[in-house]
Amino acid sequence: MSRAIAILGRQAGIEILLSAPGAERRRTHAVHGQIPAAEALAQMIKGMGLTVRVVAPGVYLIVKAQPGMRKPLRISSPPVEMAPEIVISARRRPERDLDVPLLATHLDKTALAQGAVRTLADLARITPGFVATGQTSSATPLLVMRGQRRSISDENRLPLVVYQDEAPLPNQAALSPLFDMASAEVLRGPQGTLFGRNATSGAVLLKSVQPGSGVPSYIEGEAGNYGLNRLEGATESSVSQSLSLRISGQRARRNGYTRLRFGERTDTIHSDAMRAVLRFDPGGQLRSTTMFDLLNANEMGAALILAGVYGGGSVRNAQNAPYFDCGGGACDIDSYLDLQKTLGQRTSQSSVAPAFQRRFRGIGNVTEYGDGDFLIRNIIGIRSTRTRYALDGDGTPLSINDSVSSAQLRQWTEELQVQGHTGKLRYIAGAFYLESAPDGPVVQTVSRLTWPDNPPSHAVSYQTFRSAAIFGQITMPIAAHTTADVGLRYTGERSSGCALRSATVAPLSERECLDAGGTSAQAQSGRMTWTLALTRKFGDHSVYLTSRRAFRSGGYNTPALGGTLAGFQTFKPETLTDFELGAKGRLTFAGISGSYAVAGYIGLYDDVQRALFPDVNFDGDDDLATDPLTLYINSANARILGLDGDFSFDLGARTRLTLTGSWIDPRYTRIDAPAALTALLGSDPLRNRFTYTPSFSGSLALSHEMMLPHALGSLRISADYAYVSSVRLAERTTEAFARQSAYGLLGAGVTWRRPGGIPVDFELWGRNLTNRFYASGGGTLNPAYTAATIIPGPPRTIGLRIRYNFD
C-alpha cells in the first residue's frame, strides 16, 4: 500500500498520508483508467477496513475505520458534517492529532495566510500561552512557553527550540521571516525524547513547502502604512522525472514606528531572503530533499523607551553623581524621565542608533530509505549566523548602559533515525549530535556608567557547545482502544572556551583571547530523560495522561570570577518533571462540526537557573576583569500549574469560529540562593513572578465566506481578538514600570478570492486596529542600571495584499 499511494500521489499531484499501522504492506486493489484521484483512492482501499478523510484541499489521510463510524461522504469533496482531520508530526511521523498524547497547535498554509503569519511573533499572537518577542532588544529573541524563557545572553541552553524542516535552528536564526510555509506546529510541554535538542517548555516545527506537494507557484505583493512594501513569490519546476526544484524568496521593507528624539525612525524592516528546495524521488524506496536558505538584513532595531528610574542603583553615589545624578539638566537621569513624559510613548531619547544587522545561511538535507514498515532517515543541518547590533539600554543620552555586540557563529547537526513497526508496535530510535562554535569575532563593548576614570569595557566569550544523545520510543497497544508510549533518551553536553573582560583589548578569536590572558573554562552535564503516556480512544475522541522529564544543561559563568563570587563559577542543570492530562476530539451537533483539545498540567522544576546582574565590583575585589556582565545561578525550585485549550467550530459550510485560551499559575516553592546573592533577588524572592508569563491569554477568531454572484468569486470576512492579562517584565514585584497591564489587540481582514475565475486574491487587512500602546518586552529593568526601559509593541498597521497563483 505504501508504494501504491506514493505512486498515486505523484501521478495526481496530491498528498496522501497513511496512519494505519500494519497496513503499509497490504496489497491494494488494482486501479486502471482516467478517473479522479479521490475515486481511485477509494477503490484501492475498498473492503480493507480503512477510511479516507480530507485533511485539506489536495491532502488525504488514510486511517483505520472505527467500529460504528459513520460512512463518509464521497471524498471528492470534504464531508460537511465532520470537521477535517488534523495531522501533526509531534512524534516524527505524520499522524492524526487525535492519536498523539500531547497538546499541539497546528496551522496549515491556509491558516498561516489567514492569520497573516510573517514571523514567529505573528505565530505567537494567535497562539495563547506562547510568547515571541525581544528581550533587552529586538536582537535578542525571547521565546516563552509554560513559564520557561531563554536566558538573556546564552545561545545554547534554550527552553524552547525552533525546527526548520526537522533541523534545529540556532537561537538568532529564529528571527528569520516565514514565507512559503506549508505548516507550523507549536508543541506544548517538554520535548525530552524525540527531538534533537533538550527543551523544557516546548518546540515549534516549521515546514517549508516541498516541490511536488501540489502547492502552486505564486507571486505576492503587499503595501501598507509606515512605508510597508513586501514582494514574495515561489516557482517550481521538474528538472527531470525524479528531480524537482522549488525556489522562493521575499523582499521586505518598512519604515519604523518609533522615533528617535533627533529624527531617525527605528523598528525598521529591510531584509532579503530566499529558499531553494531540491527533491530527489526516483520512485523506489530512496528519497532525498536538500534545502538551502539565506537572509540578509540591515535594519534599525527597537529603540528603548525610558519608563522609570530606580531610587537606588549605581548612579546614586558620589562618584557618578556629577555625570548622571547631578540634580538637573543634561547630566541628570531624573531630568530625562521628566522630559520623556513630554515626548510621548513612541519617541526615544536614545543617543545610540539601534543598528541591527543579520546574515544567516543554512543548508539541510533529509534522506530517507524504506517505507512505513521500516524507514531509515538521516537529517543534517548546517547554519551560519552573523549578527551585529547597537543598543542604548537606558534610553537616554547618558552613557549608563550602552553596548555594541558582534557575533559570528556556526552550528551543525546530525541525526540518524530508524523507525517502523513490528506487528502493532511502532518504534523510533536514533542518535543526535550538535556542535555550536564561534566562526569569527564574538565581542561586546559595554559603556556602563562611563566617565573619564571608568572607560568602556570589552567582554568576549568564545564558547564551543557540543550535545550528543541516543534515544528511543515505542508506541504499543495494551488493551482495546488503549495505547502506551514509552520513550528514553540520554544526553551528554559539554561547553568550553575562553572568556575575558578588559578595558584595553578586544580579542577577535579564542586564540587571541588566551594570548591576552583570558580564562579557559569548561562544564559538562548529562541526564536521562523520559516520556510515559497512556491514550484511550472513544470513537472520535481520546483522553491521554502523559508524564515527561526534560532538562536544561548546566554551564559556567564568564569571565573567571573573583572575590565573593569565586564560588559561583559553574551552575548545575535545571530539570523538569511534568504531568499532563488532556482530551481531544471531533464534534458534530445541530449542523455544527468542530474539534477540541484541552489539557491540564503541572510542572515541577528543580535547580531553576536564573540570570542575575551584579553591580560593578559587587564581588569586592576591585578588579574589572573578574566582574561578570551576567551571573547565572541555581536559585530555586518551582511549581507551574496550568490549563490550555483550543476549540474550532464550523458554523455551517462557510463560517468558522476559533477559541483558544491558556491559564498558568507559576510559583517558586523554595529559594536556594546563597545569602551573598539575596540582595540581587529582591526583597521577597519567594514571591517573585515568572516574567513574560501572563496568568491568562486567549484569542477569538471568526471568519465567514460569501459566494458572490455572476462568477465574481468569493468574499471572506474575518476578525480576531487576542487578550493578554497583566505581564511582569521583571521578576521583582515592587516596580510598577516593569509591569504591563492587561491589553487586547483587534485585527480584521477582507479577502476577495478569484474574481471572475482568475486565480488572484485581494486582501485588505488591519492589526491592532484600536492602536493600543503596550510594551512587547522589557529593556533594562534592574536597579544596578537605575534607568528602566521598555520595548514598545507595534501600533495600528493596515495593508493591502495581492496574490496571484499560477494554477
N, C-alpha and C positions, 0 to 999 in steps of 0.2 A: 504493500500500500504506500509506504513512504516514497518509493521510487515513482509510482504511478501518479501520485498527486504532485510530485515535483515536476514531472513532465507536463501534466495538465496546466500547472501554474505558469510554466514558461510559455507554453503554446498560447494560452488565453490571456496572458498579461495580468493575472490576478495573483493574490497571495492566499495560500491555503495553509492553515495551522492545524496540526494534528495533536490533540491532547486526549489520547485514549491508550493508556499503557497496555501493551500486549497486542495491539492491532497493527504495529508497524510492518510486520512480515506477512500479514494475511493477504491472500490473493484477492484482488478486486475483480468485479465483472468487467469484461471487455466492452469498450465503447467505441463505436465507429460512426463516421459521417460528420457532416457540418451541423452541429447542434450547439445551442448556448452552453457556456461553461457551467452554469449553475445546474442545468439539466444533466449534463454529463457527470457531474459530481454526484448528483442524486442517484443516477443509475449505477455508478461504481460501488456505492456502499449499500445498495438495496439488500435488505434481508440480513444485514450483518450486526444488528443491534446497535447501530450508530445513528447519530443525527447530525445535521449541519445547521449552524446558526450564523447569521450575518453579524459580523463584528463592526464593519464599516463598509462604505462603498468599495467593492473590489476586494474585500478581505473576508474569508470564510473560516470558520472554526469547526472541526470535526471532534465530537465528544461522544462518550457512551450514552445511549439513551437511558434515562431514569425510568424505573417502573412507574407506570401511571402517567408518564409525561404526555402532555397534550400534543397531539400530532401537529407539527409545524406547518405553516402555510408554504406555498411554493417558494423556494429560496431565491427565485429570480428577483424578489423584492422583499425587504425586511418585514418580518411579522409585525403587524401594528399592535397586537395585543400583548406582546412581550418586549421587555426592554432589551436592547442589544447586549450581548456578552462583552465583558471587559477582559482583555488578555494582557497579562503583565509578565515580566521577566525577573521577578524577585528571587527566584530560585535558579537563575541562569539558564532557563529554558522557557519558551512560550507556553503559558497555560492559563486557565481561567482564574480570574481573581478569586472566585468562589472557593477554589481549592487550596489557596495559599494562606498559611496561618500567620499573617501579619497585616497591618493596615497600610495600604498603598494608594496614593492618588495618581491616577493615570490620565494623561492628556494626549490624545492623538493629534494629528496635524490640523484637523478641523477645529478642535478645541483650542489649540495653541493660537490659531489665526483669530478665532472669535474673541479670545482673551487678550489680544494684542501683546503676546509674549515675545519680547525682543531681547530680554536679558533675564538673568536669574532673579533680579529684583522684581520683574514683572511676574515671574512664576510664583514667587513668594506672596505677591499681592493677592493672588487668587487661591492661595493655599494656606488657610489659617493654621497657626502653630509653627509656621516656617518663616524665619526672618532672614533676609539677604540684604545687607546694606553696607555702608562703610563704617569703620571703627577708627577713631582718631583722624582718619582722612578717607577720601573715596578710593585711595590707592591701596588700602588695607582691607580686603574683603572680609566681611563678618557673616558667617552662616550659623544660624542658631535653630535648634530644634529640641524640644523637650528639656529646655533649661540649660543645654550644653552649648558653649560658644568657644570659638577659637581664641587661643592666647594671642595677645596683640602682635608680638613680633616673631612668632615661631611658625616656620613654614611646614614642619613635618608632623607635629602632634595635633592632628585635625580631628575633632569630634564628628564632623560630617564631611563626607568625601563626594566629589562630583566625578562621574564617569562619562567619558565621551566614547561611544561605540565600544564599551566594555573595558577601556583602559583608563585608569585613574588620572585625573588632571592634577598638576601642581596647583597650589592654592591661588597664585596670581592668575593662572590661566582660566580660572572660574569667571574672570571678568570679561571673557570673550563674548561678543554678541551671538545670539541664537538666530540662525536663519536656515532655511531649507531643512527643517527638522521633521522627522517622521513621528516622534513621540517624546514625551518626558514623563518620567515616573519619580515620585517622591516617596521613598520608603521610610516609614517612621519606626524609630526604635533602633537599638544597637544591631550592627551588622558584623558579627564576630566570627562567622564560619565560612561563608561562601564567597565573599568579595575580597578583592586584593588587599585593601587597607583595613586596619582596625578602625572601627567607627562606633563611638559610644552613643550617638544620638540618631544617626540615620544615613541615608545615601540618596543622591539624585542621579538617575540614569538618563542620559541624553542619547538619543539615537537619530543619526542623520538619515536623510532619505537615501536609499540604496538604488543603484541602477537596476532596471528590470522589475521594480516593485509596482509599477503601474502609475506612479505619480508623474503627471505630465511636466514637460519643460514650461517655464513661465518667465515673465518679466513683470516687475512690480515697482511702482514709484509712489512716493509719499511726500507730502508737503504739509507744513503746519506752522503754528506760531513759534516765536523765538528762533525764526530762521531755519526751522527744520526742513531738511531735504534728504531723502534716502532713496537709493536706487539698488534694486536687488533682482537677481534672476538666476535661473538654472537651465542648463541644456544637457541633453542626454543623447548618446549615440552608441550604436553597436559597432565596435571595432572589427569584430569577426563573430562567428556563430557562438563562440564560447567567451568572448571578451566584450564587456560593456562598460561605458565610462559616463560618469555624471560629474559636471563641473558647475559649481555655484559660487556666487560672490555677492558682496554687499559693500556699498559706499554710503557712509552716513556723515552728515554734517548738521550741527545745531549750535546756535549761539547760546550763551549761558543765561541762567535766570537769577544769578546772584551778581551784584556789582561790587567792585572794589571802590573804596571811597574816592579814588582819584581816576576813575574812568573805566578800566577794563572789566569785562564780564568773565565770570568763572563758570564751572559746571558745563563746559562746552563738550560737544561731540565732534571728533574729527578722526574717523577711522576708516580703514580699508581692509577687507577680509575676503578670503576665498577658501574654497574646499574642493578637492578632487577625490572622487571615489572610483576605483577601478575594480570591477568584479570579474573574476575568472571562474567559469562554471561549465566544464566540458560535458556535463550531463551524467557523469558517473558519481562515485562517492567522494570525489575530491572537489572542494570548493575553496576559494581564497578571495578575500577582499582586502584591498590596500587603500588607506586613506592618507591624504596629505592636506594640511591646512596651515594658514598663516594669518597673522593680524599685524598691521602697522597702525599705531595710534599716537597722535601728538596733540594733546588736549590740555585744557586748563582744568585742574581738579577742583574739588569742593573748597570754597573759602569758608573758614570757620567764623561764626558769629559770636561775639562776646556776650555771654548770658548772665554773668555774675562774677563776683570776686569773693575770695575767702578772707576771713578776718585775720587768719594766721598765714603760715607758709613762708617760703624763703624770702619773699620780697620784704616782709615785715621785720627787718633787722637793720642795725646801724650801718653795716657795710653797704647794703643795697639801697637804702633809703634815698640817697642823693640821685640815684639813676631811675628808680622805679616807684618810689613811695615818698616823693618829695613834698607832698601836701597840696599840689595843684599844678595845672598846666601840662606841658608835653612830657614831663618826667614823672607822672603820677598815674598809676593804674586806675585809681578810683575816678579820675577825671575822664578817662576813656570810657568807663562804664556810663557815666552821665552823658557823654557825647553819643554813645551808641543808642541810647533811648531816643535821641532826636533824629537819628539817621534812618530808622525803620528796620524791619525784620530781615530784609534781603540786601542790605548793604554792609559790607565788611570793612573794617579798618586795617585789614592785614597789610603789612609792609612787604610781604613776600608774595610774588605772583605764584599761585599754587600750580606749578607745572606738573604734568602727568604724562609721561612718555612710556609706551609699551611696544615691545616687539616680541611676538610669540611665533614659534614654529613647531609643527608637530607632524609626526608620521606614525602610522599604526598599521598593523596587519592582523587579520583574523583568518586562520587557515583551519579548515575542518576536513576530516576524513571519516566516513562512515554514515550511518543513518540513525533512526530512532532507537534501534536495538543496541548499538554500540557506536559511540562517537568520540573521536579524539579531536581536541581543539587546542590550538596554540595562539596566544594573544600577546602581541608585542606592542609596546608604546614608547616612543621617544619624543621628549619635549624639551624645548629650549625657551627660556623666558629671560627677557631683559627689560628692566624697569628703571625709571628714574623719576623721582618726584620731589618737589619742594613744598614745604608746608610752614605756615605761621600758626603754631599751635595755640598761641594766646590771642590771636585775632586783633592785635594792636600794633602800632609802630615800634613798640618796645621789644628789645631782644630778650624776652623772658623764656620763650620756648620755640625757637625756630630750628628747622632742620632741612637738610638736603640728603636724600638717600639714593644710592645706586646699587643695583644687584643684577648679576648675571648668573643664572643657574641652569643646570641641565638635569633631566630626570629620565631614566629609562626603566621600564618594567617588562617582566617576562612571566607569563603564566602558561603552564601546561596542564590541561584539564582532560579528564576522561569521564564520560557519563553514559548512561544507558539503563537497561533494566534486565533483571533475571526473574522471569515469571512476573509476579505482581510487585516485586521490589524494584524501586528505582534508586539509582545511586549517582553520586558525583564525587570525584576525588581529584586532587591535583596538588601542584606546588606553585608558589608565587615568590618573586624576588623583585625588590625595588632598590634603586640607588639614586640618591639625590646629592648633587655636589656643586660647588662653585664652578663657573665656566668663565670667569673674569672677575673684575673688581666687585667686592661686596663692602661698601663703605657708607657710613652715616656720619655726617658732620652736624654737630649739635651746638647751637648757640643758646645756652641755658643761663639766664641771668648774666649776660655778657657785659662786662665793663673792663676798663684798662687792665686791672690786675686779675681778671677772670676771663681769659680768651675762650673762643670756641674750642671744642674738643672733637677728635675723630674716634669713632668706635667701629671696629671691624670684627667680624666673626666668620671665619672660613670653616664651615662645618659640613662634613660629609655624613649622610644618614643612609643606613642600609637596613632593610627589613626583609626577612626570609620566613616563609611559612609553608607548612603542609596542612592539608585539610581534607575532610571527607564528610559527606552527609547522605543519609538514606531516607527514603520515604516508603513506608510499607503499610499494608492493611493489617489491622489487628482484630477487627470484628466487622460485622456487616455495617457498611457506610461509615466506618471509622478508620482513620489512618494516623500514623505516628511519624514524626520527623525526629531524627537523632543526628546531630552534627557535632564534630570535634575539629579543633584547629589548634596547632601550636605555632606561635610566632616568636621569633627572636629578633631583636632590634639593637642596633649599635650606632651611636653618634660619636664623632671625634673631629678634632680640628684645632685651629689656633685662633685666639682672641686677644684683642689689645684695645685699650683706650688711652689716647695720648693727645696732648695739645700741640704737638710738633710734627708728628708723622702720620701718614695715612697709607699703610701698605696696600698694594694693589694685587697681592696674591698671598697664598698661605706661606710660601717660602719667604717672601718679604716680611710677613707678619712674624715668623720665627726669628728671622735675622734682626728684626727691630726690637727683640726682647719680649714678644708676645708669649702668652702661656698656652701650652698644649694641654688639652683635656679630653676625656672620653667618658662615656656612660653606656652601660648595657642593661637591657631588660628583656624579659621573656615571660610569656604567660600562656596557659592553656585556656582556650575559650570554648564555649559550647552553646548549642541550641537544642531544646527539647520542646516538642509541640504535639498536641493531640487535636485532630479535626474531626468533627462529626457532621455529616451531611443529612439534611432533611429535604429531599427534592431540590428545589431551587434556593435553599437556604443552608447555611453552615454555621457552626459555632466552633471556636477554637480556643485553646489555652496554650500559651507559649511562655517559656522561660529562657532567658539568654544571658550569657556572660560575655562582656567585652572589656577592653582596657585601652587606655591611652598611655603610651610609653613614657618612661622617665627620661631624665636628661641632666644637663649641667648648666650652671649659670656662667655668664661671662662678664668681665674677664676674671682672672684669679682674684678671689675675694680676700679681704683683709680685715683686721680689727675685729669688731663684734660680729661681723658677717662671715668670718672664715669658716665656720662650721656648716654653712648652707651652700656649699659649692655644688652639690648634686641634690636631686629630688627623685622620689620614687614614682612608679607608675600609678595611675589612677584607675580604679576598677569599678565596674558597674554590674550589678545583677538585677535583672528586671523580670516582672511577671505581667503578662498581658492577657486579658480575657476579651474576646471580640465576637461579633456576629456579622454576617454578610448575607445578602440575598437579593432576590428579584421579586418584585411585587406586581400584581395585576388586580385592580379592583375598580368597579364602576367606570370602565372605559379608560382608566388611568394606569399606565405601566411605569415602573420605576425600579431603582436599585438603591440599596443602602449598605453602609459599612460603619459600624460603631465599635469602639474599643475603649476599655478602661485599663489603666496600667499603673504600676508602682515601680520606681527605680531606686535602688539602694546604692549610694556611692561611698566608696572608701578612699581615703587619701586624696581628697579633692585638691587638684592643682590650682594655684591662684597666682596671678601676676601682681606684684607689689612694686611701688615706685618710691624707694627711699631717697631722701634729700641728699644733696652733695655732702660728703663727709659724715653721712649717717653712721658709718662704722667707727668713726673717731680716730682714724689713723693718719689723717691729714695727707692722704695720698690719692690724687685723682685717678691714678692708674688702677686702683682697686675698687673704684666706685661703679656699681652696675647701673645701666640705664633702666633695666627691668630685672626684678628679682623674683624667681619662681620658687614657691614652697608648697609642701603638702600641708594644707591649712585646716582641713575639716573633714567630717563625714556629713552626708546629706541624704534626705529623702525627697523624692519627687513623685507626686501623685497627679494623675490627670485623666481626661476623657477627650477622645477625638471622634468626630462623626462626619460622614459625607452622605448626602441624600440627593438623588436626582429623580425627577418625575417628568414623564411625557404627558402633558395635559391635552390629549388628543394627538393628531398626527403632526401638528406643526408648532406646538407650544411646549417649551421645556422650562422647568423650574429647578434650580440647583441651590441647595442649602448646605453649608459646611460650617463647622464650629470646632473650637479647641479650648478646653479649660485646663489650667495647670496650677498646681499648688506646690511650689518647691520650697523647702526649708532646710536650713542647717540643723543637724541634730547634735553635733559636737564640734567644738573648736580645739584644734590640736596645735595651733601656732605657739611657738615659744614666747616667753614673756618679753624677750628683747625686741619682738616684732609686733606686739599687740598694738602699739601706737599707730601702725600703718593700716590697721584693720578697722578703725573707727571706735567710737565709744562703747558700742554694744554689738560686737561682731556676730554673736549668735542670732541676732535679729536682722543681720544684713540680708539684702534681697538679691535674687539672681537677676543679673542685668539682661536687658533686651528680651524679657520674658513676660509678656502681658498675661494677667490672670485669665482673660478671655479674649479670643479673637474669632471673628466669624465673617461669613460672606453670604450674600444672596444675589443670585443672577436669574434673570428672566428674559427669555427670547421668544419671539413669535415670527413665523414666516408666512407671508401672504403671497398667493399667486396673483399676478397682475393680468388683466385682460389683453386679448389680441396679441398673444405671444410676446408680451413685453418683459417676460422673465418673472422674477420673484423679488419681494422686498422683505428683508429681515430686519426687525427692530429689536434691540437688546438694551438692557440696563443692568448695572450691577452696583452693589454697595458693599464695601468692606469696612468692618468696625474693629478697632483695636482699643482695649481698655488701657488704663494708665501703665506706663512703662518706666522702669528705673534704668537710667543710663549709667549710673554708678551704684555700687552695692550699698554704700552708706546711705542711711535713711534720713539724715538731717539736712540734706542740701536740696532746697526747693528747685534750684536751676538745673539739677541733674535728674529731673523727673518730667516726662512728657505726659500730660493729661490725656484722657481718652479722646479719640477722634474717629471720624468716619470719612471715607472717600467715596464719592459718587462718580460713576462712569456710565457712558451710554454710546450707542452706535446705531447707524442706519446703513444697511448694505443693500445695494441694488445688484442682483445677480442675473447674469446672462440676458441682458435686454436684447430683444429681437433674436434670441438664439445665439448671439455672439458670445464666445467664451471669455467674457470680461466681467469683472466685479468692480463696483464703485462703493467705497465705504467712507462715510463721514463719522469720525469718532471724537470723543472727548474724555479726558481723565481729570480727576479732582475738579469736577465742574463747579463746586462751591468755593473753590480757591482757598481751601483750608490750609492755614500755615501750621506746620508741625515739624518737630525735629526727627529726622530719619535716623540720626545717630549722634553719639557724643563725640566731642573733640577731646580737649584736655579737661579732665574733671578730677583733679587731685589737689589737695591743699598745698603740696610741695611746689606747685607752679603758680599758685594764687589766682591766676586768671582761669575762669571756667568758660568753655566754648562748646558750641553745638554745630551739627551739620544740618542745614535746613532741607526739608523734603521738597520734591518737585511741586510747583504751583499748578494752576489750571493750564492744561495743554489741550489743543484741538488740532485736528488734521484731516486731510483727505488722502485716501489710499486708492490706487488704481492697479488692478492685477489682470494680466492677460495670460490665459493658459493656452498652450499650443496642444490642443487635444489631438 
